[in-house]
Structures are given as structure tokens and as C-alpha cells.
Amino acid sequence: MRVAVSQFATSSNLQENQASCIRMINEAASCEPALIVLPEYCNSQFSTALVGITPLGYVDHNQAWDEALLLDGEFLQKIAQQAKKHNCYIVANVTLRRDITRSPIGIKPDSSVKSNISVTSCLFSPLGELINQTDKQALTEHESEFFTSLRSESTVVTTPFGQLGLLVGNDSMTFEPSRKLALNGAQLLCNSISTVTIDQSSLHDPTRAFENNVFLATANKITPLILSEQTQENFEETDIGAGRSQILSADGKVLAKINNNDEGFTFADIDLLGDVDDNRISTEVGLNSKTRPDGTAYKEQLRPELYQELTAAIKQTNHIKAALESEKSKKVPATANVAIFATYKSNEQAIDDVCHYIENNLTDVIQLPELFFISDKTITHDVEQRKQI
């Protein structure tokens, strides 16, 4: 399949932004792609980036509401029409109104009252249908002032070309959202972002692709249309404007990239379904097809039972906060007894050795060596002995 990513600037004018989206879709469609990915905040100039002195945000919540879209409004209907016109999938990220109304009719809304507005990536099919909505999960402090995340996390979408997953902004900066999509079968992650830093293209994108064995298509915004003199100087001095939209292979290598901050698009041909090469090695992508250097399937190495209790504890946010507050009220000890303990026995005898030490010593922290229960680490090189271990 052919994938295209585009990058362009937006303003505070909704009509201008709609025109920019349609113009860029038409330009990208010239290469006849199966999928076009647009950047984050297609309908707004909002940005979490520190442009000049402060981020590009809203004056108040009324402006955030006014610039947010209706799911069935003209802006997204135009995007849907473009998907049908060009017979391709389109990912467009916008801010959406999730409340029916902001205030009763005839009453001026309080500018300090927060409404439910989400930052959402919408996936349109070649039939012009909205087939997936993914809300941004990891909101920055600045974003949290205006937006909420009400919808469930991204789900994998099945297409004739393979399995797609949607990422939004900061969700691609940590491993978990991408990993969840990959575990559910995603083979291509469509990532809409709006950033002025280069670590997204140089670090986070290749990492997410490689660790999950998936293709990744990232579309980023470029320098805002309206800049103060100080802002313009900052961009010229640092050369870190934005852009650098790219498409990466499953091993994290760049297939296509825009190496500047100019408006434009790029594309690459990728194969999500895979094949078998001359050495009879499957080239299928996705976490289910990822193998370790020794040839064992990565998924076979996952042992979620070891960390389910930890995961459940992390989700109990209120309990954790209460525990932290309780800890703060306690007196912090002046010292801690720390021990480094090694045993030269194996298996159950090694575990008994450690337990005997714990029972007979007053130690607060005990550090054990790697694979402490194996006296001869060379046996890990043998497949059958690893199974026994």
C-alpha cells in the first residue's frame, strides 16, 4: 500500500484551516495513496510548543469551544468527501465538542467554565465513512486547561491492506499506547503530532517502530502562520521549527521524510501483509511476528502474570495518592540498611539461600545479581536448558 504524510501550518481562522486541509489532501492524492495522514490540530492554531515566550493557546474556554468542531459538522464532512473522492483512507486530527451545548440558550457562557472538548484523530474510509475515533490520552498541563479525554483508547482497524492503529501527539512519546495497539495486531501506526522539537523524528518515532515491529507514519505541523518578531527570530536561530514528517519501516529505518519545515507531503510504498523471502524468513510485520535474536517469538516471552498486580495497583490512582499522603506524614528515617547479596547455588537452593539471609538479617533493601539463581550463566546459551530454567 502507498502511504502519504503531509505537513502544513494552521491559523486561528477555521475556514483557512479547512482550505489548508483540502489543499494538502489534493496535493498528496497526486501520488494515488491508499492512506493520507494529516497532522495534529488541523482545525486550530493551538500548540503545546513554547513558541516565543508562551505556548500558542486560547484566550479562554469560550475560544476553545468556538474553534472546536461538531462531529457531523461541515469541516469533517469535507474531509470525508475528500476520502471518497480520492478513494483512500484519511486520518485527520481535530478538537471536538463532546458536550451538546456549552451554556443554556440566551445565557452568555462563563469564560472560566470548562467544557468537554477532546483532541481526536478521525479515520475516514474510501467510502467517506468515519470508521474510527481516537482521543488523545496523554494531555500536557497546557492541554489539560482546555481539553479532556473521554473516549476509550485507540482500537485496531482492519483494512484490506492490513491492521491500522492511531496515535495522537504525546501518546507516541511513551511505550504503552503503541505497545497496546501492537499487542492487538496493529501493523501500521498513524501518528498525528504538533511539535517544534526534533526528538520526535530522531528518537521516539524509530523507537516505537522498532520495538513493536510496525510501520509508522508521522505527520507534523510546521511553523505557525502568525508569528511575533521574537518568535520568528527564535525559529531562525535554532532551526528547530517543526515538520520533519516521515514514514518508517518496522526496523525503524526512514523510508520517506521531509527534511525541512516547509509545507508539503511525502510518501512510501509498504507491505503490511508480508511475504517469505529467498531464505524462507517471514517478512510479516507486527508484534505477533517479532522474534528475538535467537529466533524465539517475542510474544512467547511475555509473562503478564508477573506484573498484573503492579498494573492494577497503578490504576488505583486514588489509593496511591492516599498512600503517598500517608507516607508524607511519617517521619523519614535518617539511614537505610542496604545489602548486596550473592549466592553461588542454583535454583531452589539459591532461593533458600536468599530467604535464609532475609530471615536472619535486618536489611531494608537487598540487591540481587542478574539471574541470581543460576550459578553458571553459560547454560542460558542452550535452548533446552533455558526451558528447564
NUTIMI-428956 format. One record per residue (C-alpha): x, y, z; chain; residue in one letter; residue number from 0. Coordinates in Angstrom, 3 decimals, padded with zeros to 6 digits. Layout:
BEGIN
<<X, Y, Z>, A, A, NUM>
...
This chain:
BEGIN
<<000.000, 000.000, 000.000>, A, M, 0>
<<001.096, 003.583, -000.572>, A, R, 1>
<<001.091, 005.855, 002.497>, A, V, 2>
<<001.392, 009.655, 002.375>, A, A, 3>
<<002.045, 012.081, 005.245>, A, V, 4>
<<001.542, 015.825, 004.962>, A, S, 5>
<<002.700, 018.846, 006.916>, A, Q, 6>
<<001.319, 022.375, 006.877>, A, F, 7>
<<000.599, 025.342, 009.110>, A, A, 8>
<<-002.715, 026.370, 010.623>, A, T, 9>
<<-004.120, 029.679, 011.799>, A, S, 10>
<<-006.859, 030.808, 014.185>, A, S, 11>
<<-009.258, 031.011, 011.214>, A, N, 12>
<<-011.367, 027.865, 010.831>, A, L, 13>
<<-012.135, 028.448, 007.149>, A, Q, 14>
<<-008.441, 028.904, 006.331>, A, E, 15>
<<-007.623, 025.673, 008.138>, A, N, 16>
<<-010.340, 023.778, 006.283>, A, Q, 17>
<<-008.966, 025.087, 002.989>, A, A, 18>
<<-005.422, 024.071, 004.002>, A, S, 19>
<<-006.568, 020.513, 004.797>, A, C, 20>
<<-008.362, 020.132, 001.467>, A, I, 21>
<<-005.441, 021.653, -000.461>, A, R, 22>
<<-002.926, 019.302, 001.156>, A, M, 23>
<<-005.161, 016.271, 000.676>, A, I, 24>
<<-005.471, 017.104, -003.016>, A, N, 25>
<<-001.699, 017.525, -003.323>, A, E, 26>
<<-000.959, 014.263, -001.518>, A, A, 27>
<<-003.598, 012.479, -003.600>, A, A, 28>
<<-001.498, 013.139, -006.697>, A, S, 29>
<<000.651, 010.123, -005.769>, A, C, 30>
<<-002.511, 007.952, -005.518>, A, E, 31>
<<-002.030, 006.770, -001.919>, A, P, 32>
<<-004.177, 004.274, -000.056>, A, A, 33>
<<-003.816, 006.371, 003.114>, A, L, 34>
<<-003.152, 010.050, 003.885>, A, I, 35>
<<-002.188, 011.156, 007.403>, A, V, 36>
<<-002.703, 014.798, 008.426>, A, L, 37>
<<-001.033, 016.461, 011.452>, A, P, 38>
<<-002.469, 017.216, 014.885>, A, E, 39>
<<-004.838, 020.186, 015.457>, A, Y, 40>
<<-005.866, 020.517, 011.808>, A, C, 41>
<<-008.685, 022.898, 012.762>, A, N, 42>
<<-006.791, 025.094, 015.211>, A, S, 43>
<<-003.566, 027.000, 015.747>, A, Q, 44>
<<-003.387, 025.574, 019.262>, A, F, 45>
<<000.030, 024.195, 020.140>, A, S, 46>
<<001.743, 022.806, 023.218>, A, T, 47>
<<005.078, 024.047, 021.937>, A, A, 48>
<<006.756, 027.021, 023.572>, A, L, 49>
<<006.703, 029.407, 020.650>, A, V, 50>
<<008.438, 032.631, 021.668>, A, G, 51>
<<007.571, 033.008, 025.358>, A, I, 52>
<<004.302, 031.096, 025.808>, A, T, 53>
<<002.514, 028.247, 024.036>, A, P, 54>
<<000.016, 029.060, 021.312>, A, L, 55>
<<-003.241, 028.558, 023.178>, A, G, 56>
<<-006.650, 030.079, 023.650>, A, Y, 57>
<<-007.679, 033.310, 025.330>, A, V, 58>
<<-010.262, 031.410, 027.380>, A, D, 59>
<<-012.575, 028.397, 027.284>, A, H, 60>
<<-015.051, 030.220, 025.078>, A, N, 61>
<<-012.455, 030.430, 022.302>, A, Q, 62>
<<-011.588, 026.745, 022.750>, A, A, 63>
<<-015.287, 025.890, 022.326>, A, W, 64>
<<-015.766, 028.207, 019.353>, A, D, 65>
<<-012.842, 026.652, 017.453>, A, E, 66>
<<-013.804, 023.053, 018.307>, A, A, 67>
<<-015.792, 021.071, 015.726>, A, L, 68>
<<-019.030, 019.145, 015.657>, A, L, 69>
<<-018.528, 015.525, 014.674>, A, L, 70>
<<-021.166, 015.860, 011.947>, A, D, 71>
<<-020.213, 019.435, 011.029>, A, G, 72>
<<-019.088, 020.841, 007.689>, A, E, 73>
<<-015.340, 020.663, 008.422>, A, F, 74>
<<-015.215, 016.888, 008.873>, A, L, 75>
<<-017.845, 016.306, 006.203>, A, Q, 76>
<<-015.478, 017.985, 003.728>, A, K, 77>
<<-012.666, 015.643, 004.828>, A, I, 78>
<<-014.987, 012.665, 004.381>, A, A, 79>
<<-015.829, 013.838, 000.867>, A, Q, 80>
<<-012.129, 014.023, 000.025>, A, Q, 81>
<<-011.625, 010.432, 001.213>, A, A, 82>
<<-014.420, 009.299, -001.094>, A, K, 83>
<<-013.229, 011.495, -003.974>, A, K, 84>
<<-009.676, 010.128, -003.874>, A, H, 85>
<<-010.693, 006.585, -002.863>, A, N, 86>
<<-008.357, 006.477, 000.129>, A, C, 87>
<<-008.265, 006.421, 003.914>, A, Y, 88>
<<-007.632, 009.768, 005.627>, A, I, 89>
<<-006.550, 010.447, 009.213>, A, V, 90>
<<-007.427, 013.961, 010.407>, A, A, 91>
<<-006.824, 015.173, 013.976>, A, N, 92>
<<-009.090, 017.941, 015.311>, A, V, 93>
<<-010.606, 019.285, 018.521>, A, T, 94>
<<-014.187, 018.042, 019.020>, A, L, 95>
<<-017.094, 019.255, 021.096>, A, R, 96>
<<-018.203, 016.387, 023.323>, A, R, 97>
<<-020.981, 018.320, 025.085>, A, D, 98>
<<-024.287, 019.105, 023.378>, A, I, 99>
<<-024.043, 022.750, 024.365>, A, T, 100>
<<-021.761, 024.980, 026.387>, A, R, 101>
<<-024.454, 027.029, 028.137>, A, S, 102>
<<-028.245, 027.420, 028.159>, A, P, 103>
<<-029.720, 029.393, 025.257>, A, I, 104>
<<-029.643, 033.125, 025.856>, A, G, 105>
<<-027.080, 032.949, 028.649>, A, I, 106>
<<-023.539, 034.073, 027.947>, A, K, 107>
<<-021.142, 031.243, 028.888>, A, P, 108>
<<-018.678, 031.859, 031.716>, A, D, 109>
<<-015.224, 032.056, 030.137>, A, S, 110>
<<-013.721, 030.151, 033.068>, A, S, 111>
<<-016.085, 027.158, 032.847>, A, V, 112>
<<-014.502, 024.137, 031.187>, A, K, 113>
<<-016.481, 022.151, 028.609>, A, S, 114>
<<-015.745, 018.637, 027.395>, A, N, 115>
<<-013.550, 019.091, 024.329>, A, I, 116>
<<-011.335, 016.272, 023.063>, A, S, 117>
<<-008.280, 016.139, 020.813>, A, V, 118>
<<-009.359, 013.389, 018.434>, A, T, 119>
<<-007.953, 011.621, 015.390>, A, S, 120>
<<-010.701, 010.639, 012.942>, A, C, 121>
<<-010.189, 007.873, 010.377>, A, L, 122>
<<-012.305, 008.099, 007.219>, A, F, 123>
<<-012.675, 005.187, 004.819>, A, S, 124>
<<-012.607, 005.373, 000.993>, A, P, 125>
<<-016.417, 005.325, 001.197>, A, L, 126>
<<-016.338, 008.595, 003.120>, A, G, 127>
<<-017.394, 006.946, 006.375>, A, E, 128>
<<-015.973, 007.751, 009.808>, A, L, 129>
<<-014.763, 004.337, 010.961>, A, I, 130>
<<-012.606, 005.203, 013.973>, A, N, 131>
<<-012.179, 007.923, 016.596>, A, Q, 132>
<<-009.162, 008.039, 018.891>, A, T, 133>
<<-008.871, 010.598, 021.686>, A, D, 134>
<<-005.503, 011.859, 022.823>, A, K, 135>
<<-004.717, 010.186, 026.146>, A, Q, 136>
<<-001.564, 011.935, 027.401>, A, A, 137>
<<-002.567, 015.582, 027.713>, A, L, 138>
<<000.115, 018.081, 028.685>, A, T, 139>
<<-000.538, 020.506, 031.523>, A, E, 140>
<<-001.265, 023.234, 028.977>, A, H, 141>
<<-003.697, 020.989, 027.066>, A, E, 142>
<<-005.451, 019.904, 030.254>, A, S, 143>
<<-006.552, 023.501, 030.789>, A, E, 144>
<<-008.856, 023.209, 027.772>, A, F, 145>
<<-009.283, 019.553, 026.805>, A, F, 146>
<<-010.423, 016.263, 028.280>, A, T, 147>
<<-010.061, 012.654, 027.176>, A, S, 148>
<<-013.468, 010.983, 027.405>, A, L, 149>
<<-013.329, 008.238, 024.843>, A, R, 150>
<<-011.696, 004.843, 025.068>, A, S, 151>
<<-008.158, 004.291, 023.881>, A, E, 152>
<<-007.382, 003.580, 020.265>, A, S, 153>
<<-008.570, 000.309, 018.774>, A, T, 154>
<<-007.062, -001.504, 015.796>, A, V, 155>
<<-008.851, -001.027, 012.474>, A, V, 156>
<<-008.859, -003.801, 009.869>, A, T, 157>
<<-008.434, -002.721, 006.242>, A, T, 158>
<<-007.772, -004.663, 003.031>, A, P, 159>
<<-004.125, -003.596, 003.368>, A, F, 160>
<<-003.618, -004.667, 006.981>, A, G, 161>
<<-004.207, -003.509, 010.558>, A, Q, 162>
<<-004.053, 000.211, 011.438>, A, L, 163>
<<-003.755, 001.972, 014.789>, A, G, 164>
<<-003.973, 005.706, 015.562>, A, L, 165>
<<-001.660, 007.692, 017.841>, A, L, 166>
<<-002.015, 011.336, 018.838>, A, V, 167>
<<000.727, 013.736, 019.928>, A, G, 168>
<<002.428, 012.812, 023.204>, A, N, 169>
<<000.886, 009.334, 023.131>, A, D, 170>
<<003.803, 008.271, 020.929>, A, S, 171>
<<006.437, 009.539, 023.384>, A, M, 172>
<<005.881, 006.638, 025.803>, A, T, 173>
<<005.849, 002.940, 025.004>, A, F, 174>
<<002.454, 001.900, 026.345>, A, E, 175>
<<-000.105, 003.241, 023.785>, A, P, 176>
<<001.922, 001.868, 020.861>, A, S, 177>
<<002.509, -001.443, 022.631>, A, R, 178>
<<-001.215, -001.918, 023.323>, A, K, 179>
<<-002.031, -001.356, 019.666>, A, L, 180>
<<000.748, -003.731, 018.590>, A, A, 181>
<<-000.434, -006.428, 021.008>, A, L, 182>
<<-003.879, -006.131, 019.434>, A, N, 183>
<<-002.442, -006.716, 015.965>, A, G, 184>
<<-001.588, -003.244, 014.612>, A, A, 185>
<<000.938, -003.272, 011.760>, A, Q, 186>
<<000.925, 000.440, 010.896>, A, L, 187>
<<000.681, 003.289, 013.412>, A, L, 188>
<<-000.670, 006.590, 012.063>, A, C, 189>
<<000.760, 009.351, 014.241>, A, N, 190>
<<-000.597, 012.930, 014.118>, A, S, 191>
<<001.576, 015.368, 016.054>, A, I, 192>
<<002.208, 019.082, 016.547>, A, S, 193>
<<005.676, 019.743, 017.912>, A, T, 194>
<<008.625, 022.101, 017.368>, A, V, 195>
<<011.239, 019.692, 018.741>, A, T, 196>
<<013.297, 017.209, 016.724>, A, I, 197>
<<013.380, 014.354, 019.260>, A, D, 198>
<<010.074, 013.038, 017.889>, A, Q, 199>
<<011.574, 012.254, 014.478>, A, S, 200>
<<015.045, 011.296, 015.669>, A, S, 201>
<<014.188, 009.268, 018.799>, A, L, 202>
<<010.554, 008.462, 019.571>, A, H, 203>
<<009.386, 007.506, 016.076>, A, D, 204>
<<012.179, 004.991, 015.350>, A, P, 205>
<<011.854, 003.549, 018.855>, A, T, 206>
<<008.090, 002.950, 018.567>, A, R, 207>
<<008.551, 001.347, 015.145>, A, A, 208>
<<011.449, -000.924, 016.075>, A, F, 209>
<<010.251, -002.106, 019.481>, A, E, 210>
<<006.854, -003.120, 018.074>, A, N, 211>
<<007.969, -004.294, 014.603>, A, N, 212>
<<005.458, -001.944, 012.941>, A, V, 213>
<<005.492, 000.695, 010.223>, A, F, 214>
<<004.948, 004.233, 011.463>, A, L, 215>
<<003.622, 007.262, 009.563>, A, A, 216>
<<004.029, 010.593, 011.364>, A, T, 217>
<<002.522, 013.870, 010.127>, A, A, 218>
<<003.633, 017.054, 011.917>, A, N, 219>
<<002.656, 020.718, 011.804>, A, K, 220>
<<005.063, 023.391, 010.613>, A, I, 221>
<<005.820, 026.917, 011.835>, A, T, 222>
<<002.560, 028.756, 012.648>, A, P, 223>
<<001.233, 031.160, 010.058>, A, L, 224>
<<001.144, 034.064, 012.526>, A, I, 225>
<<004.397, 034.708, 014.414>, A, L, 226>
<<005.643, 037.546, 016.541>, A, S, 227>
<<009.031, 039.076, 015.644>, A, E, 228>
<<010.609, 037.385, 018.664>, A, Q, 229>
<<009.113, 034.029, 017.698>, A, T, 230>
<<010.419, 034.328, 014.149>, A, Q, 231>
<<013.916, 035.078, 015.465>, A, E, 232>
<<013.815, 032.002, 017.696>, A, N, 233>
<<012.951, 029.744, 014.783>, A, F, 234>
<<015.677, 031.226, 012.592>, A, E, 235>
<<018.317, 030.914, 015.308>, A, E, 236>
<<017.593, 027.330, 016.345>, A, T, 237>
<<016.398, 025.832, 013.045>, A, D, 238>
<<014.009, 023.770, 015.156>, A, I, 239>
<<010.722, 024.871, 013.668>, A, G, 240>
<<008.637, 021.791, 013.143>, A, A, 241>
<<007.830, 019.495, 010.238>, A, G, 242>
<<010.136, 016.549, 009.522>, A, R, 243>
<<007.138, 014.344, 008.803>, A, S, 244>
<<008.230, 010.825, 007.953>, A, Q, 245>
<<007.395, 007.199, 007.252>, A, I, 246>
<<009.459, 004.492, 008.970>, A, L, 247>
<<009.886, 000.779, 008.345>, A, S, 248>
<<009.335, -001.868, 011.011>, A, A, 249>
<<013.045, -001.808, 011.879>, A, D, 250>
<<012.995, 001.952, 012.478>, A, G, 251>
<<014.616, 002.992, 009.196>, A, K, 252>
<<013.418, 006.059, 007.291>, A, V, 253>
<<011.528, 005.202, 004.092>, A, L, 254>
<<010.472, 008.774, 003.302>, A, A, 255>
<<010.991, 012.052, 005.116>, A, K, 256>
<<010.537, 015.794, 004.668>, A, I, 257>
<<013.843, 017.162, 005.969>, A, N, 258>
<<012.621, 020.722, 006.432>, A, N, 259>
<<009.857, 022.830, 007.908>, A, N, 260>
<<008.126, 023.639, 004.619>, A, D, 261>
<<004.608, 022.767, 003.604>, A, E, 262>
<<004.459, 019.553, 001.616>, A, G, 263>
<<003.978, 015.796, 001.629>, A, F, 264>
<<005.963, 012.633, 001.137>, A, T, 265>
<<005.012, 009.005, 000.543>, A, F, 266>
<<006.311, 005.441, 000.627>, A, A, 267>
<<005.132, 002.030, -000.521>, A, D, 268>
<<004.885, -000.520, 002.287>, A, I, 269>
<<003.643, -004.098, 002.644>, A, D, 270>
<<001.753, -004.874, 005.853>, A, L, 271>
<<000.761, -008.408, 004.924>, A, L, 272>
<<004.337, -009.602, 004.444>, A, G, 273>
<<005.837, -012.377, 002.383>, A, D, 274>
<<008.521, -015.049, 002.614>, A, V, 275>
<<011.939, -014.136, 001.215>, A, D, 276>
<<014.515, -016.362, -000.534>, A, D, 277>
<<015.860, -017.536, 002.831>, A, N, 278>
<<012.345, -018.657, 003.833>, A, R, 279>
<<012.178, -015.971, 006.502>, A, I, 280>
<<008.820, -014.277, 007.029>, A, S, 281>
<<008.902, -010.533, 006.498>, A, T, 282>
<<005.472, -010.027, 008.048>, A, E, 283>
<<005.287, -007.031, 010.357>, A, V, 284>
<<003.558, -006.661, 013.703>, A, G, 285>
<<004.410, -007.647, 017.249>, A, L, 286>
<<002.984, -011.141, 016.677>, A, N, 287>
<<005.727, -011.689, 014.082>, A, S, 288>
<<008.607, -010.196, 016.047>, A, K, 289>
<<011.402, -012.561, 017.053>, A, T, 290>
<<014.355, -012.291, 019.385>, A, R, 291>
<<017.928, -012.602, 018.036>, A, P, 292>
<<017.911, -016.296, 018.992>, A, D, 293>
<<014.812, -016.890, 016.844>, A, G, 294>
<<012.231, -017.292, 019.614>, A, T, 295>
<<008.943, -015.455, 019.196>, A, A, 296>
<<008.813, -012.235, 021.195>, A, Y, 297>
<<005.210, -012.804, 022.238>, A, K, 298>
<<006.178, -016.110, 023.864>, A, E, 299>
<<008.471, -014.184, 026.194>, A, Q, 300>
<<005.642, -012.023, 027.573>, A, L, 301>
<<004.634, -013.025, 031.103>, A, R, 302>
<<001.905, -010.560, 032.130>, A, P, 303>
<<001.058, -012.624, 035.199>, A, E, 304>
<<004.247, -011.282, 036.761>, A, L, 305>
<<003.123, -007.672, 036.662>, A, Y, 306>
<<-000.684, -007.776, 036.707>, A, Q, 307>
<<-000.822, -006.901, 040.391>, A, E, 308>
<<001.519, -003.974, 039.817>, A, L, 309>
<<-000.592, -002.747, 036.897>, A, T, 310>
<<-003.765, -002.975, 038.961>, A, A, 311>
<<-002.117, -001.011, 041.753>, A, A, 312>
<<-001.016, 001.742, 039.381>, A, I, 313>
<<-004.565, 002.133, 038.085>, A, K, 314>
<<-005.868, 002.673, 041.593>, A, Q, 315>
<<-004.820, 006.293, 041.445>, A, T, 316>
<<-006.802, 007.447, 044.444>, A, N, 317>
<<-005.412, 004.702, 046.642>, A, H, 318>
<<-001.883, 005.533, 045.589>, A, I, 319>
<<-002.386, 009.222, 046.310>, A, K, 320>
<<-003.771, 008.393, 049.748>, A, A, 321>
<<-000.790, 006.138, 050.434>, A, A, 322>
<<001.644, 008.843, 049.374>, A, L, 323>
<<-000.030, 011.385, 051.617>, A, E, 324>
<<000.171, 008.893, 054.456>, A, S, 325>
<<003.870, 008.338, 053.817>, A, E, 326>
<<004.499, 012.081, 053.883>, A, K, 327>
<<003.061, 012.251, 057.371>, A, S, 328>
<<005.535, 009.679, 058.657>, A, K, 329>
<<008.996, 010.533, 059.856>, A, K, 330>
<<011.604, 009.852, 057.193>, A, V, 331>
<<014.368, 007.562, 058.540>, A, P, 332>
<<017.861, 009.037, 058.651>, A, A, 333>
<<019.506, 005.884, 057.284>, A, T, 334>
<<018.656, 002.689, 055.414>, A, A, 335>
<<020.381, -000.671, 055.661>, A, N, 336>
<<021.325, -001.807, 052.138>, A, V, 337>
<<022.878, -005.156, 051.257>, A, A, 338>
<<024.308, -006.669, 048.063>, A, I, 339>
<<023.804, -010.404, 048.334>, A, F, 340>
<<025.144, -013.124, 046.038>, A, A, 341>
<<024.822, -016.876, 046.211>, A, T, 342>
<<026.724, -019.480, 044.233>, A, Y, 343>
<<023.995, -022.078, 044.366>, A, K, 344>
<<021.313, -022.787, 041.767>, A, S, 345>
<<017.556, -022.996, 041.510>, A, N, 346>
<<015.659, -023.777, 044.748>, A, E, 347>
<<018.862, -023.851, 046.793>, A, Q, 348>
<<019.688, -020.324, 045.665>, A, A, 349>
<<016.222, -019.121, 046.628>, A, I, 350>
<<016.512, -020.823, 050.026>, A, D, 351>
<<019.865, -019.136, 050.493>, A, D, 352>
<<018.361, -015.687, 049.874>, A, V, 353>
<<015.380, -016.372, 052.132>, A, C, 354>
<<017.705, -017.531, 054.907>, A, H, 355>
<<019.628, -014.263, 054.643>, A, Y, 356>
<<016.426, -012.215, 054.754>, A, I, 357>
<<015.175, -014.040, 057.835>, A, E, 358>
<<018.411, -013.571, 059.743>, A, N, 359>
<<019.356, -010.011, 058.846>, A, N, 360>
<<017.694, -006.647, 059.420>, A, L, 361>
<<018.025, -005.273, 055.894>, A, T, 362>
<<015.818, -002.593, 054.297>, A, D, 363>
<<016.993, -003.130, 050.708>, A, V, 364>
<<018.609, -006.218, 049.197>, A, I, 365>
<<020.138, -006.076, 045.709>, A, Q, 366>
<<020.497, -009.439, 043.940>, A, L, 367>
<<022.688, -010.087, 040.870>, A, P, 368>
<<021.241, -010.789, 037.435>, A, E, 369>
<<019.796, -014.343, 037.299>, A, L, 370>
<<020.945, -014.841, 040.886>, A, F, 371>
<<019.509, -018.379, 040.957>, A, F, 372>
<<021.864, -019.631, 038.200>, A, I, 373>
<<025.442, -020.324, 039.238>, A, S, 374>
<<026.698, -020.945, 035.690>, A, D, 375>
<<025.296, -018.303, 033.298>, A, K, 376>
<<026.688, -020.066, 030.216>, A, T, 377>
<<023.872, -022.628, 030.391>, A, I, 378>
<<021.487, -019.892, 029.201>, A, T, 379>
<<023.032, -020.261, 025.735>, A, H, 380>
<<021.375, -023.662, 025.325>, A, D, 381>
<<017.702, -023.727, 024.263>, A, V, 382>
<<016.756, -026.860, 026.209>, A, E, 383>
<<018.471, -025.667, 029.367>, A, Q, 384>
<<016.700, -022.309, 029.101>, A, R, 385>
<<013.384, -024.165, 029.054>, A, K, 386>
<<014.449, -026.066, 032.186>, A, Q, 387>
<<015.397, -022.786, 033.875>, A, I, 388>
